[in-house]
Amino acid sequence: MKRLMSAMIAILLICLVLAGINWQLDRSSRASQDNTLTIYNWGDYIDPALIKKFEKQTGIHVDYQTFDSNEAMLTKLRQGGTNYDVVVPSEYTVSRLKREHLLAPLDHAKLPNLQYVSAGLLDQSFDRHNRYSVPYFWGTLGIVYNDRLIARHQVQHWRQLWNPRLRKQLLLIDSARDVFAMALIIDHHSVNTTNPVYLHQAAHRLHKLAPNVKAVVADEMKMYMEDGEAAAGVTYSGEAREMMDNDPHLHYLVPSEGSNIWFDNLVIPRRAQHKAEAYRFINFMLEPHNAAQNARYIGYATPEPTAKKYLPKSVTNNKAFYPSAKVMKRLHVYSDLPLKDVGTYNDLFLEFKMLTR
């Protein structure tokens, strides 16, 4: 009987020990989750060393997840299945997220480093007074060209891309808004027009460009331009910067008559579970040394004049990546258009792409 009682006591003690271990593990797991900041960003769009630096400085663990399009990111936020704490949408997506009440208003008092952001890049049309967003990177749409195949003065303006000498020598980014922007600007129309007459006029102009188009591509443009497969391409400043780093014969410019200026932004979703940690991360990224380090790694323009002091002058003095005030006045932010108008752009763009095949 004593042996039976001893065995029962031993089993009870083992159960209590196991229960204690399980409680401790569960507690540690909860503590780990409570100290985890989930960031949802474009792939390879932050210097990994900065994440490690943030974790070391704050003791906050970062769970870095990625998306490949604003639309994919928007779908995830709408579903609400994952509680992201910091997200990096482009300007027109900020408008949509605001309209659908998916963003938390920002308390600027918790972001003292916001003072380092250029006033000229704040208070944009997609988020007046930066109530919901903070600039992360910005850039332009422009022309990258190969000086072995064509001279700079031959591709300084959008209309020069229609020159017959560029037959099958032009690459275009696979984006309806960006390709239509060229034609709309030539005809002195807004890049945000929804006027069907203007859009069909732009489409007609683009049809005349088709013989010059070698391909409408995405990331493949880097490879084609670096391999000398085309004389010129219409792309984004950050993409051009990467190409130029790999080939000294490639150059980038922004047509003086105007173009698109885009912004990627840091926001906090309304459902974020770690808002205090999110503020710490955003403020960390706005610190000038960190912003400069990130700009060196990514190759896009920093929105902070102070951060530019820590970047090579060969970069900051390059008017292609940091345009003059005169050019900046002619750069336009895309508006978030109604779905029916987005459909019109896409339909007309698809017709154009069929002509380039």
C-alpha positions as CSV (number, residue, x, y, z in Angstrom):
1,M,0.0,0.0,0.0
2,K,2.9,2.3,0.9
3,R,4.5,1.5,-2.4
4,L,1.3,2.4,-4.2
5,M,0.9,5.7,-2.4
6,S,4.6,6.5,-3.1
7,A,4.1,5.8,-6.8
8,M,0.9,7.9,-6.9
9,I,2.7,10.8,-5.2
10,A,5.7,10.4,-7.6
11,I,3.3,10.5,-10.6
12,L,1.5,13.6,-9.2
13,L,4.9,15.3,-8.7
14,I,5.9,14.5,-12.2
15,C,2.6,15.9,-13.5
16,L,3.1,19.1,-11.5
17,V,6.6,19.5,-12.8
18,L,5.4,19.0,-16.4
19,A,2.6,21.4,-15.9
20,G,5.0,24.0,-14.5
21,I,7.3,23.5,-17.5
22,N,4.4,23.8,-19.9
23,W,3.2,27.0,-18.1
24,Q,6.7,28.5,-18.3
25,L,7.0,27.7,-22.0
26,D,3.6,29.1,-22.7
27,R,4.5,32.2,-20.7
28,S,7.8,32.6,-22.6
29,S,6.0,32.1,-25.9
30,R,3.5,34.8,-25.0
31,A,6.3,37.1,-23.8
32,S,8.1,36.5,-27.1
33,Q,5.0,37.3,-29.1
34,D,4.4,40.4,-27.1
35,N,7.9,41.6,-27.9
36,T,7.7,40.9,-31.6
37,L,7.2,43.6,-34.2
38,T,5.7,42.3,-37.5
39,I,6.8,44.3,-40.5
40,Y,5.1,43.8,-43.9
41,N,7.3,45.3,-46.7
42,W,8.4,44.8,-50.3
43,G,11.1,42.1,-50.8
44,D,14.7,43.3,-50.1
45,Y,13.5,46.8,-49.3
46,I,15.5,47.4,-46.1
47,D,19.1,46.9,-45.1
48,P,19.1,43.7,-43.0
49,A,21.8,45.2,-40.8
50,L,19.3,47.9,-39.7
51,I,16.9,45.3,-38.5
52,K,19.6,43.6,-36.4
53,K,20.6,47.1,-35.1
54,F,17.0,47.9,-34.1
55,E,16.7,44.5,-32.3
56,K,19.9,45.0,-30.4
57,Q,19.1,48.5,-29.4
58,T,15.5,47.8,-28.3
59,G,15.3,44.1,-27.4
60,I,12.3,43.9,-29.8
61,H,12.3,41.0,-32.1
62,V,11.4,41.7,-35.8
63,D,9.3,39.4,-37.9
64,Y,9.9,40.6,-41.4
65,Q,7.4,39.5,-44.0
66,T,7.2,40.5,-47.7
67,F,4.7,41.2,-50.5
68,D,5.3,41.7,-54.3
69,S,2.5,44.2,-55.1
70,N,0.4,46.8,-53.4
71,E,-2.7,44.9,-54.4
72,A,-1.5,41.7,-52.6
73,M,-0.7,43.7,-49.5
74,L,-4.1,45.4,-49.6
75,T,-5.9,42.1,-49.8
76,K,-4.0,40.8,-46.7
77,L,-4.9,43.9,-44.7
78,R,-8.6,43.7,-45.8
79,Q,-8.8,40.0,-44.7
80,G,-7.4,40.9,-41.3
81,G,-6.0,37.5,-40.7
82,T,-2.5,38.7,-39.8
83,N,-1.8,41.5,-37.4
84,Y,0.9,43.5,-39.1
85,D,2.4,46.4,-37.1
86,V,4.2,48.4,-39.8
87,V,3.4,48.3,-43.5
88,V,5.0,50.0,-46.5
89,P,2.4,51.0,-49.1
90,S,2.8,53.3,-52.1
91,E,1.0,56.6,-52.3
92,Y,-2.2,55.6,-54.0
93,T,-2.6,52.6,-51.7
94,V,-2.4,54.9,-48.7
95,S,-5.4,56.6,-50.1
96,R,-7.3,53.3,-50.4
97,L,-6.3,52.2,-46.9
98,K,-7.5,55.5,-45.4
99,R,-10.8,55.3,-47.3
100,E,-11.4,51.8,-46.0
101,H,-10.4,52.8,-42.4
102,L,-7.5,50.3,-42.2
103,L,-4.9,52.7,-40.9
104,A,-4.3,54.1,-37.4
105,P,-3.8,57.9,-37.2
106,L,-0.3,58.8,-36.3
107,D,0.7,60.7,-33.2
108,H,3.5,62.9,-34.4
109,A,4.6,63.6,-30.8
110,K,5.8,59.9,-30.8
111,L,7.8,60.6,-34.0
112,P,10.3,63.3,-33.1
113,N,12.6,62.3,-36.0
114,L,9.9,63.3,-38.4
115,Q,11.5,66.8,-38.2
116,Y,14.3,65.5,-40.5
117,V,12.0,64.8,-43.4
118,S,12.0,67.5,-46.1
119,A,9.0,69.8,-45.8
120,G,8.6,69.7,-49.6
121,L,8.0,65.9,-49.5
122,L,5.4,66.1,-46.7
123,D,1.7,67.0,-46.9
124,Q,1.2,65.3,-50.3
125,S,-2.3,65.0,-51.9
126,F,-2.7,61.3,-50.9
127,D,-2.2,62.1,-47.1
128,R,-2.6,65.7,-46.1
129,H,-0.6,66.7,-43.0
130,N,0.8,63.1,-43.0
131,R,-1.9,62.1,-40.6
132,Y,-1.5,58.4,-41.5
133,S,1.9,58.0,-43.3
134,V,5.6,58.9,-43.2
135,P,7.8,59.0,-46.3
136,Y,10.1,56.0,-46.5
137,F,11.6,56.4,-50.0
138,W,10.7,58.4,-53.0
139,G,11.7,58.5,-56.7
140,T,10.8,59.3,-60.2
141,L,9.8,57.8,-63.5
142,G,12.3,58.6,-66.2
143,I,14.5,57.3,-69.1
144,V,17.5,55.0,-68.7
145,Y,19.8,54.9,-71.8
146,N,22.9,53.3,-73.1
147,D,25.5,55.8,-74.3
148,R,27.1,53.2,-76.6
149,L,23.8,53.1,-78.5
150,I,22.3,56.5,-78.3
151,A,23.4,60.0,-77.2
152,R,21.8,61.8,-74.2
153,H,20.5,64.7,-76.3
154,Q,18.5,62.2,-78.3
155,V,16.4,60.9,-75.3
156,Q,16.0,64.0,-73.1
157,H,12.3,64.4,-73.7
158,W,9.4,62.0,-73.9
159,R,8.4,62.8,-77.5
160,Q,11.9,61.8,-78.6
161,L,11.1,58.2,-77.8
162,W,8.9,58.2,-80.9
163,N,11.9,58.8,-83.2
164,P,12.1,56.1,-85.9
165,R,15.8,55.6,-85.1
166,L,14.7,53.8,-81.9
167,R,12.8,51.1,-83.8
168,K,12.8,48.0,-81.6
169,Q,15.2,49.7,-79.3
170,L,12.9,50.8,-76.5
171,L,11.9,48.9,-73.3
172,L,8.8,50.0,-71.3
173,I,7.9,49.2,-67.7
174,D,4.8,47.0,-67.5
175,S,2.5,49.6,-65.9
176,A,-0.5,51.3,-67.5
177,R,-0.3,54.5,-65.5
178,D,3.4,55.0,-66.2
179,V,3.2,54.3,-69.9
180,F,0.1,56.5,-70.3
181,A,1.8,59.3,-68.3
182,M,4.3,59.8,-71.1
183,A,1.7,60.4,-73.7
184,L,-0.6,62.5,-71.4
185,I,2.3,64.8,-70.5
186,I,3.2,65.3,-74.2
187,D,-0.3,66.4,-74.8
188,H,-0.3,68.6,-71.7
189,H,-2.9,66.6,-69.9
190,S,-3.0,65.5,-66.3
191,V,-1.5,62.1,-65.5
192,N,-4.6,61.6,-63.4
193,T,-7.1,62.4,-66.1
194,T,-10.2,60.3,-66.4
195,N,-11.5,62.1,-69.5
196,P,-12.1,59.4,-72.1
197,V,-11.3,61.8,-74.9
198,Y,-7.8,62.5,-73.5
199,L,-7.2,58.8,-72.7
200,H,-8.1,57.7,-76.2
201,Q,-6.0,60.5,-77.6
202,A,-3.1,59.2,-75.5
203,A,-3.8,55.6,-76.6
204,H,-3.6,56.7,-80.3
205,R,-0.3,58.4,-79.6
206,L,1.0,55.2,-78.0
207,H,-0.1,53.1,-80.9
208,K,2.4,55.1,-83.0
209,L,5.1,54.2,-80.5
210,A,4.6,50.5,-80.9
211,P,7.2,50.0,-83.7
212,N,9.9,51.3,-81.4
213,V,9.0,49.0,-78.5
214,K,11.3,46.0,-78.2
215,A,9.4,44.7,-75.1
216,V,7.1,45.6,-72.2
217,V,8.8,44.2,-69.2
218,A,9.2,44.2,-65.4
219,D,12.4,43.2,-63.6
220,E,13.8,41.8,-66.8
221,M,14.6,45.4,-67.9
222,K,17.7,45.4,-65.8
223,M,19.2,42.3,-67.6
224,Y,18.2,43.6,-71.0
225,M,19.7,47.1,-70.5
226,E,22.9,45.7,-68.8
227,D,23.3,43.3,-71.7
228,G,23.0,46.1,-74.3
229,E,19.8,44.6,-75.7
230,A,18.1,48.0,-76.0
231,A,19.2,51.7,-76.4
232,A,16.7,53.1,-73.9
233,G,14.1,52.2,-71.3
234,V,11.3,53.8,-69.3
235,T,11.7,52.9,-65.7
236,Y,12.0,54.0,-62.1
237,S,14.9,55.9,-60.6
238,G,15.8,53.2,-58.1
239,E,15.8,50.5,-60.8
240,A,18.0,52.7,-63.0
241,R,20.4,53.2,-60.1
242,E,20.9,49.5,-59.8
243,M,21.5,49.1,-63.6
244,M,24.0,52.0,-63.5
245,D,25.9,50.4,-60.7
246,N,26.4,47.3,-62.9
247,D,27.2,49.2,-66.2
248,P,28.9,52.6,-66.4
249,H,27.5,53.1,-69.9
250,L,24.0,53.4,-68.5
251,H,22.5,56.7,-67.5
252,Y,19.2,58.0,-66.1
253,L,17.3,61.3,-66.6
254,V,14.0,62.8,-65.9
255,P,12.4,64.7,-68.8
256,S,12.2,68.4,-67.8
257,E,8.6,68.7,-69.1
258,G,7.4,66.6,-66.3
259,S,7.0,63.0,-65.0
260,N,5.7,61.0,-62.0
261,I,7.0,61.3,-58.5
262,W,6.2,58.3,-56.3
263,F,6.4,57.7,-52.6
264,D,6.6,54.5,-50.5
265,N,5.5,55.1,-46.9
266,L,5.6,53.8,-43.4
267,V,2.1,53.3,-41.9
268,I,0.6,51.6,-38.8
269,P,-2.5,49.4,-39.6
270,R,-5.5,50.0,-37.4
271,R,-5.4,46.4,-36.2
272,A,-1.7,46.5,-35.2
273,Q,-1.1,44.8,-31.8
274,H,2.2,46.5,-31.1
275,K,1.7,50.2,-31.8
276,A,4.3,51.4,-29.3
277,E,6.9,49.1,-30.9
278,A,5.8,50.4,-34.3
279,Y,6.4,54.0,-33.3
280,R,9.9,53.1,-32.1
281,F,10.7,51.4,-35.4
282,I,9.5,54.2,-37.5
283,N,11.3,56.8,-35.4
284,F,14.4,54.6,-35.7
285,M,14.2,54.5,-39.5
286,L,13.9,58.3,-39.5
287,E,17.1,58.8,-37.6
288,P,19.4,60.4,-40.3
289,H,22.3,57.9,-40.0
290,N,19.9,55.0,-40.3
291,A,18.0,56.7,-43.2
292,A,21.4,57.2,-45.0
293,Q,22.5,53.6,-44.4
294,N,19.2,52.4,-45.8
295,A,19.4,54.6,-48.9
296,R,23.0,53.3,-49.6
297,Y,21.7,49.8,-49.4
298,I,18.5,50.3,-51.4
299,G,19.7,52.9,-53.9
300,Y,16.5,55.0,-53.8
301,A,16.3,58.7,-52.7
302,T,16.0,59.4,-49.0
303,P,13.4,62.0,-48.0
304,E,15.8,63.5,-45.4
305,P,18.1,66.3,-46.3
306,T,20.2,65.6,-43.1
307,A,20.6,62.0,-44.2
308,K,22.0,63.1,-47.5
309,K,25.0,64.5,-45.7
310,Y,26.1,61.0,-45.0
311,L,25.8,59.9,-48.6
312,P,28.4,60.2,-51.4
313,K,28.2,63.6,-53.2
314,S,28.3,61.6,-56.5
315,V,24.8,60.4,-55.5
316,T,23.3,63.5,-53.8
317,N,24.5,65.9,-56.6
318,N,23.1,63.7,-59.3
319,K,20.0,65.6,-60.6
320,A,18.6,62.4,-62.0
321,F,18.0,61.1,-58.4
322,Y,17.6,64.4,-56.6
323,P,16.0,66.7,-59.2
324,S,16.3,70.4,-59.2
325,A,13.5,72.5,-57.7
326,K,12.5,73.5,-61.2
327,V,12.0,69.8,-62.3
328,M,10.3,68.9,-58.9
329,K,7.6,71.4,-59.7
330,R,6.7,69.5,-62.8
331,L,6.5,66.1,-61.1
332,H,3.1,64.6,-60.5
333,V,1.8,62.2,-57.9
334,Y,-0.7,59.6,-59.1
335,S,-4.2,59.8,-57.6
336,D,-6.1,56.7,-56.6
337,L,-8.7,56.5,-59.4
338,P,-12.1,54.9,-59.3
339,L,-12.1,51.3,-60.4
340,K,-14.0,51.9,-63.6
341,D,-11.3,54.4,-64.7
342,V,-8.5,52.1,-63.7
343,G,-10.2,49.5,-65.9
344,T,-10.2,52.0,-68.8
345,Y,-6.4,52.6,-68.4
346,N,-5.8,48.8,-68.2
347,D,-8.0,48.0,-71.2
348,L,-6.3,50.6,-73.4
349,F,-2.9,49.5,-72.2
350,L,-3.6,45.9,-73.0
351,E,-4.6,47.0,-76.6
352,F,-1.3,48.8,-76.9
353,K,0.7,45.9,-75.6
354,M,-0.9,43.6,-78.2
355,L,0.6,45.9,-80.9
356,T,4.1,45.6,-79.5
357,R,4.2,41.8,-79.8
